[in-house]
Amino acid sequence: MSSSGVWARRQSSSSELCRQGAEDSMLRVWGRNASINVQKVMWAIAELGLAHERIDAGGSFGGLDGPEYGARNPNRRIPTLEDGDVVLWESNVIVRYLYAKHGPRRTLEQGYAAEKWMDWTTSTAAAPITTIFWQLIRTPAEKRDVAAVELALKQAGDIFKVADDALASQPYLSGGDFGMGDIPFGAFANRWYQLPIERPAHANLGRYYERLKARPAYRQHVMIPLT
């Protein structure tokens, strides 16, 4: 798509457009559903049951180079959220905003106990999974960096053990109940389990993944084929 500001819009449907009533403002999200960062936002929106519209942008859809999008997101990346006069980018920030505005009340301690896992996912867990994903899914076999994949697999195994250990004493990273702290890591956990690799036997993590798979919003917005 050109950068003319004409967007490819998803058709509203019961799976993409949840209506709570005329008093709720319509959230708009720019980004394609194959993006893991867009998946985080859409998963949060679905968990919270919010009326929304997703607008395909980025990748083969284009639309990030024009002035209309640049005015919303100077980084020209996805996702971008528009909630009335509020415009946000950075997926974890958007998830935090949505839960602060629409999620269940949490104490200060509960909130930060969840948030630490969000930042940990971005700073620590994301990089090796992203390397494996790009090498095995988006790079032709003859061009893959085998050494980079092997190193990333070792790093990811060690990193995911940190989550596995935490999940020995609680069902979710957010604590006793599912919450925003599970969303970034849960998105990467799905890639960990979908990638064609051999994984260490992290029993607690495996049970955690099964709990996530039981959530309709996770199945709809995260457990889609890797492309």
C-alpha beads as a LAMMPS data file, in Angstrom:
LAMMPS data file: protein, C-alpha beads

227 atoms
226 bonds

1 atom types
1 bond types

-500.0 500.0 xlo xhi
-500.0 500.0 ylo yhi
-500.0 500.0 zlo zhi

Masses

1 110.0

Atoms # bond

1 1 1 0.000 0.000 0.000
2 1 1 1.204 3.534 -0.723
3 1 1 1.719 6.136 1.969
4 1 1 -1.267 8.192 0.858
5 1 1 -3.034 7.704 4.168
6 1 1 -5.612 5.290 2.729
7 1 1 -5.806 2.405 5.168
8 1 1 -6.759 -1.220 4.616
9 1 1 -9.456 -1.673 7.249
10 1 1 -10.586 -4.895 8.772
11 1 1 -14.275 -5.501 8.417
12 1 1 -16.100 -5.210 11.729
13 1 1 -17.277 -8.560 13.006
14 1 1 -18.241 -10.183 16.268
15 1 1 -14.654 -11.369 16.661
16 1 1 -13.035 -8.003 15.961
17 1 1 -15.656 -5.546 17.175
18 1 1 -17.060 -5.931 20.685
19 1 1 -19.744 -3.466 21.647
20 1 1 -20.317 -2.467 25.248
21 1 1 -22.743 0.365 24.613
22 1 1 -22.965 3.771 23.051
23 1 1 -21.216 5.373 26.001
24 1 1 -17.936 3.553 25.238
25 1 1 -15.553 5.260 22.846
26 1 1 -14.237 3.210 19.952
27 1 1 -10.599 2.232 20.275
28 1 1 -8.606 2.139 17.047
29 1 1 -5.469 0.089 16.657
30 1 1 -3.125 0.364 13.698
31 1 1 -1.147 -2.783 12.927
32 1 1 -1.256 -6.155 11.210
33 1 1 -2.258 -9.196 13.240
34 1 1 0.957 -11.130 12.491
35 1 1 3.006 -8.631 14.519
36 1 1 3.732 -9.909 18.025
37 1 1 3.474 -6.374 19.411
38 1 1 0.056 -5.903 17.835
39 1 1 -0.962 -9.296 19.220
40 1 1 -0.217 -8.068 22.752
41 1 1 -2.539 -5.102 22.326
42 1 1 -5.320 -7.055 20.656
43 1 1 -5.119 -9.757 23.316
44 1 1 -5.475 -7.138 26.050
45 1 1 -8.417 -5.517 24.281
46 1 1 -10.161 -8.876 23.923
47 1 1 -9.525 -9.850 27.545
48 1 1 -11.070 -6.555 28.649
49 1 1 -13.992 -6.842 26.191
50 1 1 -13.490 -3.390 24.671
51 1 1 -15.162 -2.029 21.557
52 1 1 -12.484 -1.554 18.928
53 1 1 -11.449 -1.379 15.308
54 1 1 -8.145 -2.743 14.028
55 1 1 -6.691 -1.161 10.916
56 1 1 -4.190 -3.210 8.930
57 1 1 -0.886 -1.342 8.648
58 1 1 2.777 -2.226 8.368
59 1 1 4.441 -5.058 6.490
60 1 1 2.741 -5.781 3.172
61 1 1 -0.068 -3.369 4.099
62 1 1 2.291 -0.379 4.234
63 1 1 0.743 2.906 5.289
64 1 1 3.431 3.897 7.795
65 1 1 5.301 6.465 5.689
66 1 1 2.647 9.105 5.158
67 1 1 2.102 12.249 7.198
68 1 1 -1.189 10.959 8.655
69 1 1 0.482 8.029 10.348
70 1 1 3.608 9.967 11.213
71 1 1 1.505 12.485 13.124
72 1 1 0.223 9.629 15.295
73 1 1 3.474 7.744 15.665
74 1 1 6.754 9.477 14.811
75 1 1 8.564 6.131 14.975
76 1 1 6.400 4.876 12.074
77 1 1 6.095 1.470 13.660
78 1 1 3.178 -0.616 14.923
79 1 1 1.042 -0.756 16.952
80 1 1 -0.502 2.647 17.504
81 1 1 -3.589 3.094 19.684
82 1 1 -6.111 5.912 19.391
83 1 1 -8.588 6.350 22.238
84 1 1 -10.410 9.604 21.650
85 1 1 -7.794 12.311 22.076
86 1 1 -5.260 9.868 23.492
87 1 1 -2.740 8.451 21.025
88 1 1 -0.169 5.940 22.267
89 1 1 2.590 3.796 20.833
90 1 1 4.842 1.123 22.378
91 1 1 2.906 -2.085 22.947
92 1 1 3.656 -2.514 26.653
93 1 1 2.633 1.073 27.350
94 1 1 -0.642 0.496 25.511
95 1 1 -1.336 -2.664 27.530
96 1 1 -0.612 -0.787 30.769
97 1 1 -2.914 2.043 29.730
98 1 1 -5.774 -0.289 28.843
99 1 1 -5.520 -2.158 32.136
100 1 1 -5.194 1.051 34.145
101 1 1 -8.347 2.400 32.530
102 1 1 -10.465 -0.731 32.150
103 1 1 -8.880 -3.544 34.154
104 1 1 -9.611 -4.822 37.647
105 1 1 -8.311 -2.775 40.547
106 1 1 -4.911 -3.768 41.865
107 1 1 -2.880 -2.646 44.830
108 1 1 0.357 -0.814 44.158
109 1 1 2.274 -3.951 45.080
110 1 1 0.201 -6.161 42.777
111 1 1 0.577 -3.735 39.911
112 1 1 4.335 -3.531 40.057
113 1 1 4.680 -7.276 40.662
114 1 1 3.011 -7.691 37.255
115 1 1 4.866 -4.861 35.545
116 1 1 8.299 -6.254 36.359
117 1 1 7.530 -9.221 34.110
118 1 1 6.477 -6.916 31.288
119 1 1 9.796 -5.080 31.357
120 1 1 11.729 -8.322 31.864
121 1 1 10.128 -9.780 28.761
122 1 1 11.157 -6.786 26.678
123 1 1 14.672 -6.446 28.088
124 1 1 15.567 -10.122 28.443
125 1 1 13.234 -12.709 26.915
126 1 1 12.351 -11.074 23.607
127 1 1 15.773 -10.952 21.929
128 1 1 16.615 -14.670 21.631
129 1 1 13.068 -15.610 20.625
130 1 1 13.110 -12.894 17.986
131 1 1 16.433 -14.202 16.630
132 1 1 15.116 -17.753 16.375
133 1 1 11.857 -16.566 14.815
134 1 1 13.544 -14.461 12.151
135 1 1 16.091 -17.117 11.302
136 1 1 13.714 -20.098 11.136
137 1 1 10.503 -18.469 9.898
138 1 1 11.484 -15.423 7.855
139 1 1 14.919 -16.366 6.507
140 1 1 15.402 -18.858 3.639
141 1 1 17.121 -22.048 4.806
142 1 1 20.241 -21.411 2.741
143 1 1 20.736 -17.991 4.335
144 1 1 20.201 -18.911 7.986
145 1 1 22.845 -18.244 10.617
146 1 1 22.963 -21.621 12.348
147 1 1 25.393 -20.437 15.010
148 1 1 23.115 -17.515 15.911
149 1 1 20.165 -19.880 16.258
150 1 1 22.107 -22.276 18.486
151 1 1 23.246 -19.442 20.748
152 1 1 19.734 -17.990 20.939
153 1 1 18.297 -21.408 21.799
154 1 1 20.706 -21.730 24.731
155 1 1 19.921 -18.203 25.906
156 1 1 16.163 -18.702 25.578
157 1 1 16.272 -21.982 27.487
158 1 1 18.054 -20.311 30.391
159 1 1 15.758 -17.283 30.310
160 1 1 12.573 -19.320 30.209
161 1 1 13.767 -21.248 33.246
162 1 1 13.468 -17.984 35.201
163 1 1 9.765 -17.883 34.335
164 1 1 9.435 -21.617 34.982
165 1 1 10.844 -21.168 38.489
166 1 1 8.473 -18.273 39.213
167 1 1 5.510 -20.313 38.004
168 1 1 6.290 -23.060 40.513
169 1 1 4.631 -20.978 43.232
170 1 1 1.916 -19.097 41.331
171 1 1 -0.311 -19.888 38.337
172 1 1 0.417 -16.658 36.442
173 1 1 3.289 -14.234 36.263
174 1 1 0.841 -11.564 37.416
175 1 1 0.177 -13.609 40.560
176 1 1 -2.822 -15.698 41.520
177 1 1 -4.906 -14.421 38.613
178 1 1 -4.216 -13.643 34.973
179 1 1 -3.288 -10.008 34.379
180 1 1 -1.376 -7.567 32.230
181 1 1 1.960 -8.963 33.428
182 1 1 1.226 -12.136 31.465
183 1 1 0.521 -10.509 28.133
184 1 1 3.997 -9.663 26.784
185 1 1 5.555 -12.894 28.015
186 1 1 2.551 -14.969 26.953
187 1 1 2.927 -13.711 23.393
188 1 1 6.579 -14.776 23.293
189 1 1 5.787 -18.065 25.033
190 1 1 3.490 -18.893 22.147
191 1 1 6.355 -18.408 19.696
192 1 1 8.617 -20.523 21.909
193 1 1 6.148 -23.378 21.721
194 1 1 5.227 -22.955 18.046
195 1 1 8.762 -22.675 16.675
196 1 1 10.175 -25.896 15.145
197 1 1 12.841 -26.385 17.815
198 1 1 13.765 -28.701 20.667
199 1 1 12.940 -27.147 24.030
200 1 1 14.010 -27.916 27.593
201 1 1 11.361 -29.617 29.716
202 1 1 10.030 -26.668 31.704
203 1 1 7.068 -28.331 33.411
204 1 1 5.663 -25.241 35.138
205 1 1 5.967 -23.204 31.968
206 1 1 4.219 -25.942 30.021
207 1 1 1.275 -25.909 32.419
208 1 1 1.199 -22.111 32.230
209 1 1 1.018 -22.293 28.440
210 1 1 -1.898 -24.719 28.670
211 1 1 -3.708 -22.239 30.939
212 1 1 -3.137 -19.465 28.401
213 1 1 -4.343 -21.691 25.559
214 1 1 -7.634 -22.135 27.415
215 1 1 -8.309 -18.390 27.103
216 1 1 -10.399 -17.542 23.993
217 1 1 -8.705 -14.145 23.564
218 1 1 -5.283 -15.812 23.487
219 1 1 -6.356 -18.368 20.920
220 1 1 -7.910 -15.676 18.721
221 1 1 -5.198 -13.054 18.752
222 1 1 -1.943 -14.812 19.629
223 1 1 -2.158 -18.456 18.571
224 1 1 -2.123 -17.734 14.868
225 1 1 0.291 -19.311 12.361
226 1 1 3.815 -17.909 12.439
227 1 1 4.586 -15.952 9.273

Bonds

1 1 1 2
2 1 2 3
3 1 3 4
4 1 4 5
5 1 5 6
6 1 6 7
7 1 7 8
8 1 8 9
9 1 9 10
10 1 10 11
11 1 11 12
12 1 12 13
13 1 13 14
14 1 14 15
15 1 15 16
16 1 16 17
17 1 17 18
18 1 18 19
19 1 19 20
20 1 20 21
21 1 21 22
22 1 22 23
23 1 23 24
24 1 24 25
25 1 25 26
26 1 26 27
27 1 27 28
28 1 28 29
29 1 29 30
30 1 30 31
31 1 31 32
32 1 32 33
33 1 33 34
34 1 34 35
35 1 35 36
36 1 36 37
37 1 37 38
38 1 38 39
39 1 39 40
40 1 40 41
41 1 41 42
42 1 42 43
43 1 43 44
44 1 44 45
45 1 45 46
46 1 46 47
47 1 47 48
48 1 48 49
49 1 49 50
50 1 50 51
51 1 51 52
52 1 52 53
53 1 53 54
54 1 54 55
55 1 55 56
56 1 56 57
57 1 57 58
58 1 58 59
59 1 59 60
60 1 60 61
61 1 61 62
62 1 62 63
63 1 63 64
64 1 64 65
65 1 65 66
66 1 66 67
67 1 67 68
68 1 68 69
69 1 69 70
70 1 70 71
71 1 71 72
72 1 72 73
73 1 73 74
74 1 74 75
75 1 75 76
76 1 76 77
77 1 77 78
78 1 78 79
79 1 79 80
80 1 80 81
81 1 81 82
82 1 82 83
83 1 83 84
84 1 84 85
85 1 85 86
86 1 86 87
87 1 87 88
88 1 88 89
89 1 89 90
90 1 90 91
91 1 91 92
92 1 92 93
93 1 93 94
94 1 94 95
95 1 95 96
96 1 96 97
97 1 97 98
98 1 98 99
99 1 99 100
100 1 100 101
101 1 101 102
102 1 102 103
103 1 103 104
104 1 104 105
105 1 105 106
106 1 106 107
107 1 107 108
108 1 108 109
109 1 109 110
110 1 110 111
111 1 111 112
112 1 112 113
113 1 113 114
114 1 114 115
115 1 115 116
116 1 116 117
117 1 117 118
118 1 118 119
119 1 119 120
120 1 120 121
121 1 121 122
122 1 122 123
123 1 123 124
124 1 124 125
125 1 125 126
126 1 126 127
127 1 127 128
128 1 128 129
129 1 129 130
130 1 130 131
131 1 131 132
132 1 132 133
133 1 133 134
134 1 134 135
135 1 135 136
136 1 136 137
137 1 137 138
138 1 138 139
139 1 139 140
140 1 140 141
141 1 141 142
142 1 142 143
143 1 143 144
144 1 144 145
145 1 145 146
146 1 146 147
147 1 147 148
148 1 148 149
149 1 149 150
150 1 150 151
151 1 151 152
152 1 152 153
153 1 153 154
154 1 154 155
155 1 155 156
156 1 156 157
157 1 157 158
158 1 158 159
159 1 159 160
160 1 160 161
161 1 161 162
162 1 162 163
163 1 163 164
164 1 164 165
165 1 165 166
166 1 166 167
167 1 167 168
168 1 168 169
169 1 169 170
170 1 170 171
171 1 171 172
172 1 172 173
173 1 173 174
174 1 174 175
175 1 175 176
176 1 176 177
177 1 177 178
178 1 178 179
179 1 179 180
180 1 180 181
181 1 181 182
182 1 182 183
183 1 183 184
184 1 184 185
185 1 185 186
186 1 186 187
187 1 187 188
188 1 188 189
189 1 189 190
190 1 190 191
191 1 191 192
192 1 192 193
193 1 193 194
194 1 194 195
195 1 195 196
196 1 196 197
197 1 197 198
198 1 198 199
199 1 199 200
200 1 200 201
201 1 201 202
202 1 202 203
203 1 203 204
204 1 204 205
205 1 205 206
206 1 206 207
207 1 207 208
208 1 208 209
209 1 209 210
210 1 210 211
211 1 211 212
212 1 212 213
213 1 213 214
214 1 214 215
215 1 215 216
216 1 216 217
217 1 217 218
218 1 218 219
219 1 219 220
220 1 220 221
221 1 221 222
222 1 222 223
223 1 223 224
224 1 224 225
225 1 225 226
226 1 226 227
